[in-house]
Every structure is written in C-alpha cells, then in structure tokens.
Amino acid sequence: MLLYNSATHKKETFQTHTPGHVEMYTCGPTVYHFAHIGNLRSYIMEDVLEKFLRYDGYDVNRVMNITDVGHLASDADTGEDKMLKGARREHKTVMEIAQYYTDAFFQDCQKLNIKRPAVVQPATGCIDEYIKIVSALLDKGYAYVAGGNVYFDTSKLDRYYVFNAHDEEDLAVGVREGVEEDVNKRNKNDFVLWFTKSKFEDQALKWDSPWGVGYPGWHIECSGISMKYNGEYLDLHCGGIDNAFPHHTNEIAQSESYLGHPWCPQWFHVHHLNTTTGKMSKSKGEFLTVSLLEEKGYDPLAYRFFCLQSHYRKGLVFTWENLDNAAGAYQKLVSKIAALDPKDGEVDRAVVKEYEDKFRQQMGNDLNTAQGVTALYDALKAKTNGATKLAILGSFDGVLSLSLLEKAQARRQELAKAQKAAASQGDYTVTGEGDADIDALVLARGQAKKAKDFAKADQLRDQLKEMGVEVTDVPGGAVWKRM
C-alpha cells in the first residue's frame, strides 16, 4: 500500500513496526458542541482507512481520544477552555456537556457507518499518565516551570517544524493577529504541558500535581493516551489538516523527547470541507450537522457517498446542489443493485478474487476512494451472473460502508410489496417496456397517489426519473418509457 506521508510530503510504501499489525491513533472530538459535517469528513476517511487496512490483511488497534478538558479556544494556548465555554452556554456542568456531546458524536458516527475505534478514551481518565510524562520532560531538561505553568522548551529540539518549513517569525505568538502573548514563555513557540490556577481561577476541572492544582494542556493528552494504549511505537497518526500545526507538531516534540526515539513515522491528514465562502466552522454560517441533513430529507449515507467521491487530500466544496447530485447517484446505484437477482447463478470465486485484487490496487494507491466508488460500477458491468456481482459489491462495501446490499434488499422487498398490493387491487394498469422492477415502482407510485401519500409518490417519481424513466399518467393507470 502506498500512502501519502504529511511528514515527508510524498507517497511511501506503508510499513509497520510489527509486521501485519497497525497501531493507529486518531484525534477525537472536543465534545463541547455537535460535530459538523466538515469534522465528520475526517472521521469518514479515517474509518475507510482502518477498514481498508483490515481488508488488506492487517490487524489494527485503533485508539481515539475524547477531549473533555484542556482544549483552549485558540490552539496556541490562549483563550478559554472550549468545554467551559460549552458548559456556560448551556448552563450545565462540564461533565454533563461532555457526556451529551460524546453520545451525540457516536450517534452521528453510527448513522454514517463509522466504526467505533477499539479504544475510546476521555482525556480526563489519564491524568496520571500526563503527570508522569511532564515530570520526565522536566527531569530531562525539555520543560520548565514559569508563572506556575509547565512549558515545553522548543529551543531544545534540533527540528521543531515537522510538517512545514515555517519561518519562525511568521508563527511567533506575539506577532499573530488576535493572539495574546504569554509572557511566561521563554520562546515564542513553547507550549503548555500543564496549567495551574495562574491561568484560570474558575477552571471547572482540576487535579493535584507536583506543580500545583491544575489541568493538562491539550497536546499532552494525545501523547499520553496513545502511549498507554498503542505503546511506545505508533505506526499511523490521523487527523484533520488543521491539526498538523501546532497540535501534531507538539505531540511529536513531547513524545520523542520523552521516549528518546522516533515515535510515529506515518501521518495522515484529511483536508477541509469548504463552503463557497471558505472553511466550514461552528462559528459562521449555517451549522451543518447530520441531524440537519436528515431534517432536510437526506440519507446520511448520501453524505458519506459524497465524501468518498473525492480524494481525502483535496479540499471538498459543499453545496446543497452537490449533495443533491451525490444523493441522486447513490439512490440510482442502490436501484441498480436491487435489480440484480441473488438467485442468478452460483458465486464464481475466481471472478470475485480478480475484482478484489483490482480493488486493493486502486484503493491501495493513497486511499483513492473515488476509484473505489468506480469499482462498484465496474462490478455492475462485469460479464458474470447476479450472485457473483453481489458478492463483489458486498466485498467492496466492507470498506466503503454504504450499506449497499442492505438497502438493495429493502428496495427489492418494497418492490415485491408494491407488486402484491397492485395485483390484489387490479384497478391500476401499467404499460411499459417489459421490466418488472420498473413496473413495480410505477405501480407503487400509483398506489401512493391513490392513498393521497403525495410525498411518497413524489419520491418514487424522482427515483424513476433518476433511473431514466418517464411516466405518463393515463385514465386507470400509467405508461412508462425510457428517456
């Protein structure tokens, strides 16, 4: 497998510390609000990556943190704790906010067929680990205490900027607009490992430490959680591209200084979901969530399909028109699969393997999900029987996770029900071009209109249109033809 490495800026052959086994870490949400669909694009792509690694024969231990303390409004250690901000907004405790939005996050994941990682660890559950690491960094001379806080000393590193060759002055805290300078720092890019009451007197969550009552910085949390559950050697670290600096840069600095050896060789960053006005965020414009998509009548898996049609290293522009196009294509794909007969022949395992090998090659080129989607259409065109096509599609969907076979089966059952209902009534005649599945859809539309279920009738009309079928109502029935 070739995978682009953000740390080297090139595609590399994916290798692991232990052959056949992947220690994988993904930065989880800060649970102070709902995740928007831009956040969820990263989790969809990380989910596909994990599933493809398993498909390719790896055993994967995937770990995710839940940030419920220590993430400040600015990633540069300034502003207020996002959790405290959420609690004040909703007049609840921080832990109530954390639990509510953690549950909401995983409900969204379930709707999007995102697999729950093997380990999900709230940051507040590993305080002892952070204190151990911070103490060792102080002992080794990589950290210092100033103003009651503990800081990492970036001047001790031969190389700090891992992902980009930044000009230090461009990133100087005191120079960046809107960012207050922390006078306790020896160097502009030093970062906090542990905050004490000198930072916030009213911090809701705080613990005893050798440096006073306080709480961990955001960056130390991911290092501590990963080392606890992934061990000293991490194979693959994932996150959104906005985490590359400073969050992931700081993780590398503190982890390798603590361990004394290289920590994680492979970095996987998913690029932004943008609107026509720029990067999607919680603070501007319409707050786009999975629940909002559902309220507007979209299947969440249509959004997953939308994401899979683009490469994870490209910015993806969200518009309602683009989502409509993806939703239409997704429904049409399900209809095509529903038209396959599961009883049509025996599964030809040699043909299945041929297509699986090609799928591995396509997806194995830097997780090319657009090619993975194309592979679905190639399988539908395969010169083989229906049972074999369904086996191929089911195999691919183990990675893409679009619930294609389940939705196709539900569509078949819906068609059969419509056929049975229409046959029992016998007062609605359909004339067409000899396709029983299309006949059944037109019959179902006629029955829906008769029952005054116009929403259902419109849905079926749109589905037929997507399939290239034109329906004309006539007295006592309907006539259809392919456009």
C-alpha positions in Angstrom: 0.0 0.0 0.0 1.2 3.5 -0.9 0.1 6.2 1.5 1.0 9.9 1.4 3.0 11.0 4.5 2.4 14.5 5.7 5.8 14.5 7.4 7.8 13.7 4.2 5.4 15.2 1.7 5.4 12.2 -0.5 3.7 8.8 -1.1 5.5 6.0 0.6 5.1 2.3 1.0 3.2 1.7 4.2 5.2 -0.2 6.8 4.6 -1.0 10.4 6.8 -1.6 13.5 5.3 -5.1 13.9 4.7 -6.9 10.6 1.0 -7.4 9.9 -0.1 -5.2 12.8 -1.0 -1.5 12.8 -1.0 0.8 15.9 -3.3 3.6 14.7 -4.3 6.8 16.6 -7.0 9.2 15.5 -7.6 12.6 17.2 -11.1 12.5 18.5 -13.6 15.4 19.0 -13.6 18.1 21.6 -17.1 17.5 23.0 -18.3 21.0 23.7 -20.8 21.0 20.8 -22.2 18.9 17.9 -19.7 17.8 15.3 -20.4 19.5 12.0 -20.2 17.6 8.7 -16.7 19.0 8.0 -15.4 17.4 11.2 -17.1 14.2 10.2 -15.4 14.1 6.8 -12.1 13.4 8.6 -13.7 10.5 10.6 -15.3 9.0 7.5 -11.9 8.9 5.7 -10.1 7.5 8.8 -12.8 4.9 9.0 -12.3 3.9 5.4 -8.5 3.7 6.1 -8.9 1.4 9.0 -11.3 -0.8 7.1 -9.1 -1.0 4.1 -6.1 -1.9 6.2 -8.1 -4.8 7.6 -9.2 -5.7 4.1 -5.6 -5.7 3.0 -4.8 -8.2 5.8 -3.6 -6.1 8.7 -4.7 -6.4 12.3 -5.5 -2.9 13.5 -5.6 -1.4 17.0 -7.2 2.0 16.6 -7.3 4.4 19.5 -9.2 7.7 19.8 -9.2 10.3 22.5 -12.2 12.3 23.6 -11.1 15.9 24.6 -13.2 16.9 27.6 -10.6 19.2 29.2 -7.7 21.4 28.2 -8.5 22.4 24.6 -8.5 26.2 24.6 -10.3 28.5 22.1 -7.0 29.1 20.3 -4.8 26.2 19.6 -1.9 28.4 20.7 -2.7 28.1 24.4 -4.8 31.2 24.6 -8.5 31.9 25.2 -10.8 29.9 27.4 -11.3 26.2 27.7 -13.8 25.1 25.0 -15.5 22.8 27.5 -16.1 25.6 30.0 -17.4 27.8 27.1 -19.9 25.0 26.2 -21.0 24.5 29.8 -21.6 28.2 30.3 -23.6 28.4 27.0 -26.0 25.6 28.1 -26.0 26.2 31.9 -24.7 22.7 32.6 -21.6 21.2 34.2 -18.6 20.4 32.1 -19.1 16.6 32.6 -22.8 16.9 31.6 -21.8 18.7 28.4 -19.0 16.2 27.7 -21.3 13.2 28.1 -24.1 14.7 26.0 -21.9 15.6 23.0 -19.9 12.4 23.2 -23.1 10.4 22.8 -24.2 12.8 20.0 -20.9 12.3 18.2 -21.2 8.5 18.2 -24.8 8.6 17.2 -23.7 10.6 14.1 -20.9 8.1 13.5 -23.4 5.2 13.6 -25.6 7.0 11.0 -22.6 7.4 8.8 -21.4 3.8 9.3 -18.2 4.9 11.0 -16.9 2.1 13.1 -16.2 2.8 16.8 -12.5 2.5 17.5 -11.2 -0.3 19.7 -10.3 2.2 22.4 -12.1 5.4 23.1 -10.5 7.3 26.0 -11.7 10.6 27.5 -8.8 12.8 28.3 -9.9 13.2 32.0 -9.2 9.5 32.5 -5.5 9.6 32.1 -4.2 12.4 34.4 -1.6 10.2 36.0 -0.1 9.4 32.6 0.3 13.1 31.7 1.9 13.9 35.1 4.4 11.1 34.5 5.4 12.4 31.1 5.6 16.0 32.2 7.8 15.1 35.2 10.1 13.1 32.9 10.4 16.0 30.4 11.3 18.4 33.3 13.9 15.9 34.5 15.4 15.6 31.0 15.5 19.4 30.6 12.9 19.6 27.8 10.5 21.5 30.0 10.5 24.3 32.6 8.1 25.9 35.1 7.2 29.6 34.7 4.3 31.5 36.3 3.0 28.3 37.8 2.6 26.6 34.5 4.8 23.9 32.9 6.0 24.6 29.4 7.8 22.6 26.7 11.1 24.2 25.6 11.1 24.1 21.8 14.7 25.5 21.7 16.0 22.2 22.9 15.0 20.5 19.7 17.1 20.1 16.6 14.0 20.3 14.5 10.6 21.6 15.7 8.6 22.2 12.4 8.0 18.7 11.2 5.2 19.2 8.6 6.2 22.6 7.1 9.4 24.7 6.9 7.8 27.7 8.6 9.5 31.0 9.2 9.7 31.3 12.9 8.7 35.0 12.9 5.5 34.1 10.9 4.4 31.9 13.7 5.6 34.0 16.6 2.8 34.2 19.2 3.2 37.9 19.8 3.1 38.7 16.1 0.0 36.8 15.0 -3.1 39.0 14.9 -5.6 38.4 17.7 -3.4 36.2 19.8 -2.2 37.4 23.1 1.4 36.8 24.1 2.1 34.6 27.0 4.9 36.4 29.0 5.8 33.2 30.8 7.2 31.6 27.6 10.9 31.6 27.0 10.4 31.1 23.3 7.5 32.1 21.1 6.5 28.6 20.1 6.9 26.9 23.5 3.6 25.3 24.6 1.9 24.4 27.8 2.1 20.9 29.2 0.3 21.7 32.5 -1.8 24.7 33.5 -2.2 25.8 37.1 -4.6 28.3 38.7 -2.4 31.1 37.4 -4.1 30.6 34.0 -7.8 30.3 35.1 -9.1 30.7 38.6 -12.5 29.4 37.7 -11.5 26.2 35.7 -14.1 23.6 36.4 -11.9 20.5 36.2 -8.6 20.5 38.1 -6.3 18.0 39.7 -3.4 17.9 42.2 0.1 17.8 40.6 3.7 18.4 41.7 3.3 21.9 40.2 0.1 22.8 41.9 -3.6 22.3 41.3 -4.4 22.5 37.6 -5.1 20.6 34.4 -3.3 19.2 31.4 -2.6 21.1 28.1 -4.4 19.8 25.1 -1.3 18.4 23.3 0.0 16.2 26.1 -3.4 14.4 26.2 -3.0 12.7 22.9 0.6 11.6 23.6 -0.3 10.2 27.0 -3.4 8.3 25.7 -1.5 6.9 22.6 1.4 5.7 24.7 -0.9 4.0 27.1 -2.9 2.1 24.5 -0.7 2.0 21.4 2.7 1.5 23.2 5.9 3.3 22.5 5.8 2.8 18.8 2.9 4.3 16.9 2.5 3.3 13.2 -0.1 5.7 11.9 -1.4 9.0 13.3 -4.5 10.6 11.7 -6.4 13.8 12.0 -7.7 16.9 10.1 -5.1 19.0 8.3 -5.7 21.9 10.7 -4.3 19.7 13.5 -0.9 19.4 11.8 0.3 22.6 13.4 0.5 23.2 16.3 -1.2 20.1 17.7 0.6 17.3 15.9 3.8 19.2 15.8 3.7 19.5 19.6 2.8 15.9 20.0 5.9 14.8 18.1 8.1 17.2 20.1 7.0 16.0 23.5 6.6 12.3 22.7 10.1 11.8 21.1 11.7 13.9 23.8 10.1 11.7 26.4 10.7 8.4 24.7 14.2 9.1 23.4 13.5 7.5 20.0 11.3 8.2 16.9 7.6 7.9 17.7 5.4 7.8 14.6 6.7 7.6 11.1 3.4 7.9 9.1 1.0 10.9 9.3 -2.4 11.0 7.6 -4.2 14.4 7.3 -7.6 14.9 5.8 -8.2 18.3 4.1 -11.1 20.7 4.8 -14.7 20.5 3.8 -15.3 24.0 2.5 -18.4 26.1 1.7 -18.5 28.6 -1.1 -17.3 31.2 1.4 -14.4 29.2 2.9 -13.6 26.6 5.5 -16.6 25.2 7.4 -16.8 26.1 11.1 -19.1 26.1 14.0 -18.9 29.9 14.4 -20.1 31.1 11.0 -23.0 30.4 8.6 -25.4 27.6 8.8 -24.3 25.0 11.4 -24.3 21.9 9.2 -24.9 18.7 11.2 -26.0 15.2 10.4 -29.3 15.9 12.1 -29.8 18.9 9.8 -29.2 16.8 6.7 -31.8 14.3 8.0 -34.3 17.1 8.7 -33.9 18.2 5.0 -34.7 14.6 3.9 -31.1 13.3 3.1 -29.9 9.9 4.0 -26.7 10.4 6.0 -25.0 7.7 3.8 -25.6 10.0 0.8 -23.2 12.4 2.5 -20.7 9.6 3.1 -21.0 8.8 -0.7 -20.4 12.5 -1.4 -17.2 12.4 0.6 -16.0 9.1 -1.0 -16.2 10.6 -4.5 -13.3 13.0 -3.7 -9.8 12.4 -2.5 -9.0 13.0 1.2 -6.1 15.3 0.3 -8.2 17.6 -1.7 -10.5 20.3 -0.3 -14.1 19.4 -0.9 -16.7 22.1 -1.6 -20.1 21.5 0.0 -23.2 23.0 -1.6 -26.8 21.7 -1.5 -26.6 21.1 -5.2 -23.5 19.0 -4.9 -25.2 16.9 -2.2 -28.3 16.6 -4.3 -26.2 15.2 -7.1 -24.5 12.7 -4.8 -27.8 11.7 -3.2 -29.3 11.0 -6.6 -26.3 9.0 -7.8 -26.4 7.0 -4.5 -30.1 6.1 -4.9 -29.6 5.2 -8.5 -26.7 2.9 -7.5 -28.9 1.2 -4.9 -31.6 0.7 -7.6 -29.1 -0.9 -10.0 -28.0 -3.3 -7.3 -31.6 -4.0 -6.3 -32.2 -5.1 -9.9 -29.7 -7.9 -9.5 -31.1 -11.4 -8.7 -29.4 -13.1 -5.8 -30.5 -16.4 -7.2 -28.9 -15.8 -10.6 -26.2 -18.5 -10.6 -23.5 -19.6 -8.2 -20.8 -17.2 -6.9 -17.7 -17.5 -9.1 -14.9 -17.2 -6.5 -12.2 -16.7 -9.2 -14.0 -13.7 -10.6 -14.6 -12.3 -7.1 -10.9 -12.6 -6.4 -10.0 -10.9 -9.7 -12.1 -7.9 -8.8 -10.9 -7.8 -5.2 -7.3 -7.7 -6.3 -8.0 -4.8 -8.6 -9.9 -3.0 -5.8 -6.9 -3.4 -3.5 -4.7 -1.9 -6.1 -7.0 1.0 -6.7 -7.7 1.8 -3.1 -4.1 1.0 -2.1 -2.8 4.0 -4.1 -3.1 6.6 -1.3 -6.6 5.5 -0.3 -8.2 6.5 -3.6 -11.9 6.3 -2.6 -13.0 7.8 -5.9 -11.5 4.8 -7.7 -13.2 2.6 -5.0 -16.6 4.1 -6.0 -15.8 3.5 -9.7 -15.0 -0.1 -8.8 -18.7 -0.5 -7.7 -19.9 0.5 -11.2 -17.2 -1.8 -12.8 -18.6 -4.7 -10.8 -22.1 -4.0 -12.1 -20.8 -4.2 -15.7 -19.0 -7.4 -15.1 -19.7 -10.2 -17.5 -20.9 -12.6 -14.9 -24.0 -13.7 -13.0 -26.0 -11.7 -10.4 -24.9 -13.8 -7.5 -21.2 -13.1 -8.3 -21.8 -9.4 -8.8 -23.5 -9.2 -5.5 -20.6 -11.0 -3.8 -18.1 -8.5 -5.4 -20.2 -5.5 -4.3 -20.6 -6.8 -0.8 -16.8 -7.3 -0.5 -16.1 -3.7 -1.6 -18.8 -2.4 0.7 -17.0 -3.9 3.6 -14.6 -1.0 3.1 -16.8 1.7 1.7 -19.6 1.0 4.1 -22.5 2.4 2.1 -25.0 -0.3 3.2 -25.5 -1.2 -0.5 -26.7 -4.7 -0.1 -28.9 -4.0 2.8 -30.6 -1.1 1.0 -30.9 -3.0 -2.2 -32.6 -5.9 -0.3 -35.0 -3.4 1.3 -35.7 -1.9 -2.2 -36.5 -5.4 -3.5 -38.9 -6.1 -0.6 -40.6 -2.7 -1.3 -41.0 -3.6 -4.9 -42.4 -7.0 -4.1 -44.9 -5.5 -1.7 -46.0 -2.9 -4.3 -46.5 -5.6 -6.9 -48.6 -7.7 -4.5 -50.7 -4.7 -3.5 -51.3 -3.7 -7.1 -52.1 -7.2 -8.2 -54.7 -7.6 -5.4 -56.5 -4.4 -6.4 -56.4 -4.9 -10.1 -57.7 -1.4 -10.9 -54.4 0.3 -12.0 -52.8 -0.8 -15.2 -49.1 -0.2 -16.0 -47.9 -0.3 -19.6 -44.2 -0.2 -20.2 -41.2 -1.9 -21.8 -41.3 -5.2 -20.1 -39.2 -4.5 -16.9 -40.9 -5.9 -13.8 -38.9 -3.8 -11.4 -39.9 -0.6 -13.1 -43.5 -1.8 -13.4 -43.5 -2.3 -9.6 -42.1 1.2 -8.9 -44.8 2.8 -11.2 -47.5 0.7 -9.5 -46.2 1.8 -6.1 -46.4 5.4 -7.2 -50.0 4.9 -8.4 -51.0 3.4 -5.1 -49.3 6.2 -3.2 -51.2 8.8 -5.2 -54.5 6.9 -4.6 -53.8 6.9 -0.9 -53.0 10.6 -1.0 -49.4 9.9 0.1 -48.1 12.6 -2.2 -44.7 12.7 -0.6 -44.2 9.0 -1.3 -45.5 9.4 -4.8 -43.1 12.3 -5.5 -40.2 10.3 -4.1 -40.9 7.4 -6.4 -41.3 9.8 -9.3 -37.9 11.2 -8.7 -36.4 7.8 -8.3 -37.8 6.7 -11.6 -36.5 9.9 -13.2 -33.0 9.1 -11.8 -33.3 5.7 -13.5 -34.1 7.4 -16.8 -37.7 6.5 -16.8 -40.5 8.9 -17.9 -44.0 8.2 -16.5 -47.2 9.5 -18.0 -50.5 9.2 -16.1 -53.5 7.9 -18.1 -57.0 7.0 -17.0 -56.9 3.9 -14.9 -53.1 3.6 -14.8 -49.8 4.9 -16.2 -47.5 4.4 -19.2 -43.7 4.5 -18.9 -40.8 4.6 -21.2 -37.1 5.0 -21.0 -35.9 8.5 -21.8 
